[in-house]
Amino acid sequence: MKIIGTGRANPAVVVTNSMLEQFLDTSDEWIRERTGMAERRVISSEKLEDLAAEASLKAIEDAGLTPADIDYIICSNVVNEYATPGLSCIVQGIIGATCACIDVNAACSGFIYALDMADDRLKSGKAKNILVLAAEEPSRMVDWKDRSVCVLFGDGAGAVVVTEGEGMIGSRLTTVSKTDCLHYFRTLEPTPYITKEEEGKPMYMNGREVFKTAVLSSSRDIKTLLDAAGLKPEDIKYYVLHQANMRIIEAICNHLGLDMSHFPHNVDRYGNTSSASVPILLDELNREGKLQKGDKLVFSAFGAGFTTGACIIEWTK
Ligand code: COA
């Protein structure tokens, strides 16, 4: 597998920390110090499927292809207005593709799970050009009165097009069922037979627990992959990490004994856009001309589950 195109789309509304101060007991200083975030983009009038389609069309164009050339779509998504059909099916219609489509939900790690599935599908010869996208609106999962959670998230979409090639050096996925520290319940339709108690609840997160688990598991995944590939941390040009918190990124940087020049970030501008954060950052690097052929990149993410996903990619574009 190799990546041949990237794209991204973010909502228009910018929510700054001082805007949050107006209705929450919080401060710009607290949010910057604890998270590195200054602002985030939040969906207002946009539909997530339109952002997802915009990111996808940009990635397809960057790859020098048309939607008719795409023969499989994998979309990472946690929530959107539709429970069914999958977001990938909706995006297929908007962009005018005709291939088979599937959604995956591995929370914030989802893009890397989707990329790993695309790699397998290419290896099996069942597809040639795959659109792998991640589109997320975590702003719709949080309680906007809960300052410990709502300040952390933003919405957005990122996409790549992959085809046969020698760009995937290694990947590692892990899942440990640990639903107590991070979850979100939605209500289902009532039936005449339901006797159990059910209640929709906004996102719950044990921030400290997630922080520790994220740093340890991401560092472990990256070291395991580097060892398996016979690479040293400094052989990687950029670590394109899930943008959940600047302090998590810095802690992983310390674990690897590197300086921050290897850790591009945009968490200050977008907050945590769940599984879209890695492809959004990758697209920024690509469009800013920061990636050269032969560069080695690490992608690493973690999220509810608890899931982690990491891979080493060689940039071949
Ligand atoms: N503004 C001001 N104060 C806040 C606040 C906010 N937005 N959110 C929480 N606080 C308060 C808490 O109530 C607590 O007050 P107390 O000491 O009086 O009880 C204090 O700040 C410290 O809270 P704590 O949760 O210990 O802070 P922290 O240093 O752990 O930072 C997070 C909180 C959420 C920023 C941090 O734990 C984190 O980033 N965790 C990982 C989250 C993550 O990555 N989630 C996504 C996974 S995909």
Residues whose N, C-alpha, C, O or C-beta is under 5 A from the ligand:
A	BS01	COA	D25 T26 S27 W30 R34 T35 C108 R147 S148 V151 G207 R208 V210 F211 A244 N245 F302 G303
